[in-house]
Amino acid sequence: MVFEEKMIMNGEPDDEEEEEEEEEDMVDPLETVRQKCEEAEHCVHTRERLEQCETRVGSRSSTEEDCTEELFDFLHARDHCVAHKLFHSVK
């Protein structure tokens, strides 16, 4: 207890604070590559189709239509792009 009080009084950082600072610096390369791939032409096209479907389905009060096909098309296009770029950014 006395040791902890001395650390606080001396202004030395806590171990927990150091760990939090280190964790903030880490960036997941998968998320970075996904964002870049979503901006690719083919992914933009499939995202637009997905958004059109969501708008269409959301505007109807009762429909059996869902946007599963469009969602899978978008995810497939994005993941196809990611598969080719991800391991080039990992060290």
DRENSEMI-427826 format. One record per residue (C-alpha): residue in three letters; x, y, z. Coordinates in nm, 2 decimals. Each point is the difference from the previous one (the first is absolute). Layout:
BEGIN
[r "ala" [X Y Z]]
...
END
This chain:
BEGIN
[r "met" [0.00 0.00 0.00]]
[r "val" [0.28 0.24 0.09]]
[r "phe" [0.18 -0.08 -0.33]]
[r "glu" [-0.32 0.07 -0.20]]
[r "glu" [-0.04 0.34 0.17]]
[r "lys" [0.36 0.09 -0.08]]
[r "met" [-0.06 -0.08 -0.36]]
[r "ile" [-0.31 0.21 -0.01]]
[r "met" [0.17 0.29 0.17]]
[r "asn" [0.30 -0.02 -0.23]]
[r "gly" [-0.22 0.01 -0.30]]
[r "glu" [0.13 -0.32 -0.15]]
[r "pro" [-0.25 -0.16 -0.24]]
[r "asp" [-0.20 -0.31 0.10]]
[r "asp" [0.07 -0.33 -0.18]]
[r "glu" [-0.36 0.00 -0.11]]
[r "glu" [0.03 0.34 -0.17]]
[r "glu" [0.31 -0.11 -0.19]]
[r "glu" [-0.18 -0.31 -0.13]]
[r "glu" [-0.30 0.21 -0.12]]
[r "glu" [0.23 0.24 -0.18]]
[r "glu" [0.17 -0.29 -0.18]]
[r "glu" [-0.33 -0.16 -0.10]]
[r "glu" [-0.12 0.33 -0.16]]
[r "asp" [0.29 0.00 -0.24]]
[r "met" [-0.09 -0.34 -0.15]]
[r "val" [-0.20 0.00 -0.32]]
[r "asp" [-0.16 -0.30 -0.15]]
[r "pro" [0.13 -0.04 -0.36]]
[r "leu" [-0.31 -0.19 -0.10]]
[r "glu" [-0.22 0.30 0.08]]
[r "thr" [0.23 0.23 -0.20]]
[r "val" [0.00 -0.23 -0.30]]
[r "arg" [-0.38 -0.05 0.02]]
[r "gln" [-0.05 0.38 -0.01]]
[r "lys" [0.22 0.04 -0.30]]
[r "cys" [-0.17 -0.29 -0.18]]
[r "glu" [-0.34 0.14 0.06]]
[r "glu" [0.10 0.30 -0.20]]
[r "ala" [0.09 -0.21 -0.31]]
[r "glu" [-0.22 0.02 -0.30]]
[r "his" [-0.15 -0.34 0.02]]
[r "cys" [-0.07 0.03 0.37]]
[r "val" [-0.16 0.34 -0.04]]
[r "his" [-0.23 -0.15 -0.27]]
[r "thr" [-0.11 -0.29 0.23]]
[r "arg" [-0.04 0.23 0.30]]
[r "glu" [-0.23 0.23 -0.21]]
[r "arg" [-0.21 -0.31 -0.09]]
[r "leu" [-0.02 -0.09 0.36]]
[r "glu" [-0.11 0.35 0.11]]
[r "gln" [-0.26 0.01 -0.28]]
[r "cys" [-0.14 -0.33 0.12]]
[r "glu" [-0.01 0.12 0.37]]
[r "thr" [-0.18 0.32 -0.11]]
[r "arg" [-0.25 -0.20 -0.20]]
[r "val" [-0.07 -0.25 0.28]]
[r "gly" [-0.01 0.27 0.26]]
[r "ser" [-0.26 0.20 -0.19]]
[r "arg" [-0.25 -0.29 -0.01]]
[r "ser" [-0.21 -0.09 0.30]]
[r "ser" [-0.04 -0.37 -0.07]]
[r "thr" [0.24 -0.19 -0.23]]
[r "glu" [0.17 -0.33 0.00]]
[r "glu" [0.30 0.14 -0.19]]
[r "asp" [0.32 0.04 0.19]]
[r "cys" [0.35 0.11 -0.11]]
[r "thr" [0.19 -0.31 0.07]]
[r "glu" [0.12 -0.06 -0.35]]
[r "glu" [0.12 0.36 -0.04]]
[r "leu" [0.17 -0.01 0.34]]
[r "phe" [0.19 -0.32 -0.09]]
[r "asp" [0.09 0.15 -0.34]]
[r "phe" [0.15 0.30 0.18]]
[r "leu" [0.19 -0.21 0.26]]
[r "his" [0.13 -0.23 -0.27]]
[r "ala" [0.13 0.29 -0.21]]
[r "arg" [0.16 0.17 0.30]]
[r "asp" [0.16 -0.32 0.13]]
[r "his" [0.13 -0.10 -0.34]]
[r "cys" [0.18 0.34 -0.01]]
[r "val" [0.13 -0.04 0.36]]
[r "ala" [0.13 -0.35 -0.07]]
[r "his" [0.24 0.13 -0.26]]
[r "lys" [0.12 0.30 0.21]]
[r "leu" [0.00 -0.10 0.37]]
[r "phe" [0.32 -0.21 0.02]]
[r "his" [0.20 0.27 -0.17]]
[r "ser" [-0.07 0.24 0.29]]
[r "val" [0.08 -0.26 0.27]]
[r "lys" [0.36 -0.01 0.11]]
END
